[in-house]
Amino acid sequence: MSIKACTFRLLRNGRTLLRHFWTNPASKDVVDGRIVSTAPQSTVRLVREHARRLFIDNVIKRVSNSAAAEFRRRAAKRLLYGNSAPFLAFVGVNLASGTSIITEEDELEAACWGIRETVSAMEWTFIEKDYEIHHISSRLSEPFSLEKFEFGKAIAKGCNGVVYTAQLKSDSSEGAENHAEREGSFPLAVKMMFNYDAESNAMSILRAMHRETVPAMSYSSNEELNVWEESIRQRCRTLPPHPNIVRIYNAFTDSVQALPGSLALYPDALPARINPNGYGRNMSLFLVMKRYDTSLQEYLRVSPPNQKVAIMLLAQLLEAVTHMVSNGVAHRDLKADNVLLDIDETEELCPTLAVTDFGCCLADRVHGLSLHYTSPDTDKGGNAALMAPEVVCAEPGPFSFINYSKADVWAVGTLAYQLFGMDNPFHRIGCNPGHTGKQVKFLLSSSYTEADLPSLPENVPPIISRLVSEMLSRNPSKRISAELAATVCQLYLWAPSSWTQIGNKSPLPTSSEVLQWLLCLTTKVLCEGRRISSAKFMVDESDGPSFPAANPDIAHTSPEYRLVESFLRRIKLSVVRDALQWMNQS
C-alpha cells in the first residue's frame, strides 16, 4: 500500500474516532435512578467495535465492485434459494412497460432463434427422400461385410483408396425377375481404403483411419469394439448430416477381396494372398456411401456452369465449410477432386454438391480447430498447393499452434476461379488438359500478395468478385469467415435486389424488414418444401425465391430448396445485418 493511501485512511478513520469520542466522552448507565459513569469499560468496548467496523468496511470496499453488483448477487440468491416472486414481478413490469431489460433487437433475435428451431425440427429433406438410407438401416441388425454387396465397376481411384459402384444383394424373398430388374443399377458406392501400415484387426484399422469416418452416420462392428467406439467419440468429433457433406451410411472393416479390376488398378495395395508382389494388409476399412454422378473436376471439364449455377455451387461449398466449422471440423484438403456432384436428370437444375474425402481432416474434440505444431513432421493437411498462408508459413515450436478456423474458406476462394471458368491460380498446371478458360499467373500461397490475384471474368457480379478477393486475404484476421461469406451468397441469390446493390445510397433494411423476409422464406419452406419437384426456383415480383406448385408424388427436392433450408437452419439476425453492411460497402 502506498504512503498516500495510508495517510488518507489514517486521517479518515482517525477523524471518525475523534468525532465519536468528542460527542460521547463517557458513556453513562442508569442504576436505581442514579447516573453511574462507566467510561473506562465503555471506551474500550467502543474502540473495539469501531475498529472492527472500519476493518470490515475496508474489506468490503476492496472486494465489492458497486451497489449494482451487490444487487445482482442478492437477486441471484433470491432466484436460486429464496422467494423469486417479487423479482419476477419486477421483470414482468419492465417487459410490460417497454423498458430496456429486453430490447427490440433481443426480441427480433429471439424470432430468428424460433426460425432456426422450427426448420431444424424438420428432418432433412434429403434424408426423407433417400430410399437407400432406410434400406440400409434395416440391415444393421448384424455387422456389415463385403458379402452383402454386389460390386460394379471402379469409378474413382486415388493414392489412399478406390471407389466401386455397389448395391445390396437382393433379399431371398425377392424373385428372380425383381433381381434381374435391379441388376446393373448400383445406387451405392463402396470406398476401400488402402491399408499398408495398420495391423489386420478392426481396432487398429479404425484407430489409424478414424478421420475417414468423421461424417459416417453409423458403424458396423461387433461387441468388442463398442468400448473403442465410445472412446473415439469422446476424442474425435463427428459431423451431423448435411446436404453438402458426403453421405456415408456405414463404416466397417473386413478382409480385402479381389474386386473387379483390382489387379490392374491397384496391385501394390493388395495383400500377398491376392497379389504376391503386393504390399497391402489383409484387412482394411470400407465406407458405404451414396453414389454421386461425377466430381467437380470432371464436371468443370465437360460442361462449365453458367454464372447463376456457379454462384449456387460456391454457396453450397461455403455452406459445407460453415457446417464443418460450426461443428469443430477442418477439412484441410479441399480441391475439385474432393467435391462430388449429383446432376439433375433434366440438366436444368444446379447440381447438388457434396464435400468428400475427410482423410486429412482435423476433428479434435479437445483442441478444436487449433493444431499444436511442435515438429516439421506434424501433418498439416493434404494438398500443399491449396494450403492457406497461415498454414504453409507456420514455424514449428514448443508453443506454436496453427489455427484452421479460416483455412478452408481460403481454399474455397481458390476453387472459385475454377467455378467461374478460369484456371486455379495456385495450380502450376491448368486445371484440366482441355481447359479453354483464361490462363493466369501461377502463385504460391506462401509468398503471394493480394495485388497478385487475377481478376475474375467481367460477367461475374462485383459483389462476388470482392467476396472471392476477401476470402483469399493473406491475413486470417482480415479474411471473411465462412459463415459471413455463405450469408453474402445467400442474400445475393434470394434477397430483394435493392438490398444487394453495391454503392446503394438508400439506407439498409431495418431489422424488422429483414425478419419479415426471413419469415416469408420460412413459410415457403414449411408449406411447400415437401411438394418440391424438379422445377427451378423462380424469382417473383418481390425479388424473393418462389417455389412453384409441384406433384407431391415426385420424390425429388431441388438443390435450391436445400440451399435455403441450410441457410434458415443457421440463421442469425446479427450475421444477416453484418452481411448487408458488407455488401453495401463501396
Residue, then its C-alpha position, 0 to 999 in steps of 0.5 A: m500500500s502506498i504512503k498516500a493511501c495510508t495517510f488518507r485512511l489514517l486521517r479518515n478513520g482517525r477523524t471518525l474516532l475523534r468525532h465519536f469520542w468528542t460527542n460521547p466522552a463517557s458513556k453513562d448507565v442508569v442504576d436505581g435512578r442514579i447516573v453511574s459513569t462507566a467510561p473506562q469499560s465503555t471506551v474500550r468496548l467502543v474502540r473495539e467495535h469501531a475498529r472492527r467496523l472500519f476493518i470490515d468496511n475496508v474489506i468490503k470496499r476492496v472486494s465489492n465492485s458497486a451497489a449494482a453488483e451487490f444487487r445482482r448477487r442478492a437477486a441471484k440468491r433470491l432466484l436460486y434459494g429464496n422467494s423469486a416472486p417479487f423479482l419476477a414481478f419486477v421483470g414482468v413490469n419492465l417487459a410490460s412497460g417497454t423498458s430496456i431489460i429486453t430490447e427490440e433487437d433481443e426480441l427480433e433475435a429471439a424470432c430468428w432463434g424460433i426460425r432456426e428451431t422450427v426448420s431444424a425440427m424438420e428432418w432433412t429433406f434429403i434424408e426423407k427422400d433417400y430410399e437407400i438410407h432406410h434400406i440400409s438401416s434395416r440391415l444393421s441388425e448384424p455387422f456389415s461385410l463385403e458379402k452383402f454387396e454386389f460390386g460394379k465397376a471402379i469409378a474413382k481411384g486415388c493414392n489412399g483408396v478406390v471407389y466401386t459402384a455397389q448395391l445390396k444383394s437382393d433379399s431371398s424373398e425377392g424373385a428372380e425377375n425383381h433381381a434381374e430388374r435391379e441388376g446393373s443399377f448400383p445406387l451405392a458406392v463402396k470406398m476401400m481404403f488402402n491399408y499398408d501400415a495398420e495391423s489386420n484387426a478392426m481396432s487398429i484399422l479404425r484407430a489409424m483411419h478414424r478421420e475417414t469416418v468423421p461424417a459416417m452416420s453409423y458403424s458396423s462392428n461387433e461387441e468388442l469394439n463398442v468400448w473403442e467406439e465410445s472412446i473415439r467419440q469422446r476424442c474425435r468429433t463427428l459431423p451431423p448430416h448435411p446436404n453438402i457433406v458426403r453421405i456415408y451410411n456405414a463404416f466397417t472393416d473386413s478382409v480385402q477381396a479381389l474386386p473387379g479390376s483390382l489387379a490392374l488398378y491397384p496391385d501394390a495395395l493388395p495383400a500377398r494372398i491376392n497379389p504376391n508382389g503386393y504390399g497391402r494388409n489383409m484387412s482394411l476399412f470400407l465406407v458405404m456411401k451414396r453414389y454421386d454422378t461425377s466430381l467437380q473436376e470432371y464436371l468443370r471439364v465437360s460442361p462449365p456452369n453458367q454464372k447463376v449455377a456457379i454462384m449456387l455451387l460456391a454457396q453450397l461449398l461455403e455452406a459445407v465449410t460453415h457446417m464443418v466449422s460450426n461443428g469443430v471440423a477442418h477439412r484441410d484438403l479441399k480441391a475439385d477432386n474432393v467435391l462430388l456432384d449429383i446432376d439433375e436428370t433434366e440438366e436444368l437444375c444446379p447440381t447438388l454438391a457434396v464435400t468428400d474425402f475427410g482423410c486429412c481432416l482435423a476433428d479434435r474434440v479437445h483442441g478444436l480447430s487449433l493444431h499444436y505444431t511442435s515438429p516439421d513432421t506434424d501433418k498439416g493437411g493434404n494438398a500443399a498447393l491449396m494450403a492457406p498462408e497461415v498454414v504453409c508459413a507456420e514455424p514449428g515450436p514448443f508453443s506454436f499452434i496453427n489455427y484452421s478456423k479460416a483455412d478452408v474458406w481460403a481454399v474455397g476462394t481458390l476453387a472459385y476461379q475454377l467455378f467461374g471458368m478460369d484456371n486455379p491460380f495456385h495450380r502450376i498446371g491448368c486445371n484440366p488438359g482441355h481447359t479453354g478458360k483464361q490462363v493466369k499467373f501461377l502463385l504460391s500461397s506462401s509468398y503471394t500478395e493480394a495485388d497478385l490475384p487475377s481478376l475474375p471474368e467481367n460477367v461475374p457480379p462485383i459483389i462476388s468478385r470482392l467476396v472471392s478477393e476477401m476470402l483469399s486475404r493473406n491475413p486470417s484476421k482480415r479474411i471473411s469467415a465462412e459463415l459471413a461469406a455463405t450469408v453474402c451468397q445467400l442474400y445475393l441469390w434470394a434477397p430483394s435486389s435493392w438490398t444487394q446493390i453495391g454503392n446503394k445510397s438508400p439506407l439498409p433494411t431495418s431489422s424488422e424488414v429483414l425478419q419479415w423476409l426471413l419469415c416469408l422464406t420460412t413459410k415457403v419452406l414449411c408449406e411447400g418444401r415437401r411438394i418440391s419437384s424438379a422445377k427451378f426456383m423462380v424469382d417473383e415480383s418481390d425479388g424473393p425465391s418462389f417455389p412453384a406448385a409441384n406433384p407431391d408424388i415426385a420424390h425429388t427436392s431441388p438443390e435450391y430448396r436445400l440451399v435455403e433450408s441450410f441457410l434458415r437452419r443457421i440463421k442469425l439476425s446479427v450475421v444477416r445485418d453484418a452481411l448487408q453492411w458488407m455488401n453495401q460497402s463501396 
